[in-house]
Amino acid sequence: MATLTYVYADSTAVLGPLATYAEPHCYDLCAPHSERLTAPRGWEVVRLAVDPAAARPTGDDLEALADAVREAARTPPPRQDPPPGPPPRGADPVEVARRGHLRILRSPEP
């Protein structure tokens, strides 16, 4: 695994260790693609040595992953459902249900 970074102004592509954060003009490549990487004519490819031991997960990586899984598994607090019956006249629409980013709204009766 390696990160490809390029700069058009310098006609340079750098292939090095995986980046720790996302940047524009950076792409993560698998090992087969990073080995076969070529650049357009006139471009320079700089290959930085990639330490294979650095690619293995550390204790901090595993702990961060476990924390993320725990956070995702937490149940959301119970919702307060609106009282049954039609909404008062002239009221705003009431959210009835939600699925992902979509909401089902009940219109106030005229």
N, C-alpha and C positions, 0 to 999 in steps of 0.2 A: 504494500500500500504506500502511496506517495501522494503529495499535493503538487499540482502543476500551477505555477504562477507565471503570468506573462505580462509584458509591458510593450505595447505597440510602439511607443516613442523610441525605445531602445532596440527594438527588434530582437528581444531576448525572451527566452522561455526558461524557467528554473524549475527543476524537478527535485524535490527534497522531501524531508519527513512530513508526516501528516500535520496539517495546521491545527492549532488549538481553538481557533475561532474562524467564522466565515468572513470572507472578504470578497469584494467584487474582483473579477478576473482570476479567481482561484477555483480549481477543480480537483477533487480527490479521485485518484485512479487506482484500480486494482493492480496487483503485481504484473500480470501478463501485459496489460496495456501500458504501464509505466516503462516496462522493458523495451517495448516496440515503438515508443514515442519518437516521432520525427517532426521536424519543423519546416516551414516553407523556406525556399531558397533565400539566402541572405540573412536568415535568422541564426542566432547562436543559441544552442541548448546547453545550459549549465546543469550538470547532474551532481547534486550533493549526496554524500554518503548517507544511507538510511540505516540506522542501527536496528536490527531485527528484534533485539531485546526490548527496545523502547516501545514496540508495537503491542507488547503483551499487557493485559490489564493489571493495574496495581490495586492495592487494597483500597486506596481512595476512590478509584474508578468503580470498584464493586460496591463500595458503600454508597456512592452517589446513585448508582443504578438501583440499589435496594430502597433508598429513600424515595426515588421517583416512583417506583412501583407501589410503595406504601401510600404515597400521596394520591396516586391515581385510584387506588382501591378504596379510599375513604368514601363513605356514603355521604351524600350531600345532606344538609339539614332539612327537616321536613318542611314542605311547602304549606303556606297558609292558603287554603282554598277559599274563594269568595263565598259568601252566604248563598244558599240556594234561592232560586227565584229570579225574575227578570231584573236587570239593572234599573236604577232610577232613570226617569226621562231626562235626556240631554247629557247622560253620563258618557264617559269615554269607553271605548271598547274594552272588554275584559279578556285577559289571557285565559284560555280554557286548557290548553295543553301545549307541550313543547317537544320537538324532536330535532335534536341537533341545533342548527341555527334557524329552523323554521318554527313559527308560532301559529297556533290556531286561536283566532279571536272571535268572541261572541259580540255581535253588534248590539247596541242598545235598541230596544224596541221603540218605534215612533209613537 
